[in-house]
Amino acid sequence: MSRFFDLVSKPAREMETYLPAPPPRRMPEEIQPRLIRLDSNENPFGPSPRAIEAIGPALAAAQSYPDDDCDELRGKLAARHGVSVEQVLVTAGSTGLLSLLCQTMLAPGLNAVTSKRSFVVYGMAVHASGGQLIEAPMRDDHFDLAAILDAVNEDTRLIFLPNPNNPTGTMCDAAAVDHFLSQVPGHVVVVLDEAYYEFAARFAALRRVEYPNSIEHVQRGASLIVLRTFSKAHGLAGLRIGYGIGPAELLAYCARMRNTFSVSSVAQAAALAALDDSTHIERVVSNNAAQAQILGVGLSELGYRVVPTWANFLYCDVGEDAAPLAERLRQQGVSVRPLGGWGAPECIRVTIGTQEQNRSCLDAARKIHDASPRADRRS
Ligand SMILES: Cc1ncc(COP(=O)(O)O)c(C=O)c1O
């Protein structure tokens, strides 16, 4: 077939390529300067000013390799979460740890379990390790934890539970997660992916729902890795830094598998500073909670079914093929994510932006809706 097809590994031959939202430079030139990107769940306020300040000196010392163990950051995270330093592993984005976990725990013949319509990177990390991904069915846009447990077999080593989930934005509460963890067999490690933790914790407080006490499970010795990231509420997605909290022995095995110096000194400095900026987090999270409501109501008024979110994005069923709708929105200068690739061809995911960005998004959606022949049937 080609020169290298027979030479590369089976996973490399068979893996699908991840397609991120198209970067603005691939948009028509007249749209680029005003494009509002609500397609990648990024932070509309950017990084913390303290992180930006910390980057300068780190850049000036960029001739040196970074601290491979991220000791200062691990120490700070360990103190914050009430765990030992050995129970924290910092990686290049939390997806970096997903890959390490798969390389460490999976191999051909072994599998990981998650739900349908969960975070796409799980499949990529699992397949790259030669393992198999089993996807349990969902129930009403929510995870069916019983179905996930039913899918586990003797060859399962990992369960991925994004909480809240991307792209549905749904969340499993403390009681559900406690019960779930008590049922997981001993040969399986659960990965509780809390990339949207800060947003979910705020919604949980507002709605008087208990968000899972995942770190307490780690403290009690559960076979559990909790993933957190600096990419979302902290606004450092471009620097690639995240971490996991879990059993020290397992994280030490993962650490052996990592690429040397994979977390840059600039990312470590920014993350250390960002952790101290509670003002920035408060701004980001309170905007998100208020704007989730406004954007959700606005999209519902157009006849879209909006699933209540626990994260920084909305999952909307638009009742028609979402790809052309997303394209029309892009032409209006607003980029959202159509979810055909997740098996939800009539759904879009819209990142919650600033008040101004969300207003522009709603204006554009309304314009398209009013021009559509189906408008009178829907609303
Ligand atoms: C469920 C989930 N986990 C993790 C991440 C982010 O990973 P990273 O820390 O590698 O940026 C995302 C980002 O979209 C996500 O949706």
The ligand as a Gaussian input file, in Angstrom:
#p B3LYP/6-31G(d) Opt

LIG

0 1
 C      -12.672000      15.502000      29.924000
 C      -11.418000      16.215000      29.617000
 N      -10.272000      15.834000      30.202000
 C       -9.114000      16.493000      29.988000
 C       -9.085000      17.577000      29.127000
 C       -7.882000      18.442000      28.944000
 O       -6.785000      17.994000      28.938000
 P       -5.396000      18.779000      29.047000
 O       -5.134000      18.927000      30.502000
 O       -4.509000      17.771000      28.414000
 O       -5.487000      20.055000      28.311000
 C      -10.222000      17.981000      28.468000
 C      -10.130000      19.081000      27.505000
 O      -10.894000      19.322000      26.669000
 C      -11.410000      17.294000      28.724000
 O      -12.532000      17.672000      28.139000

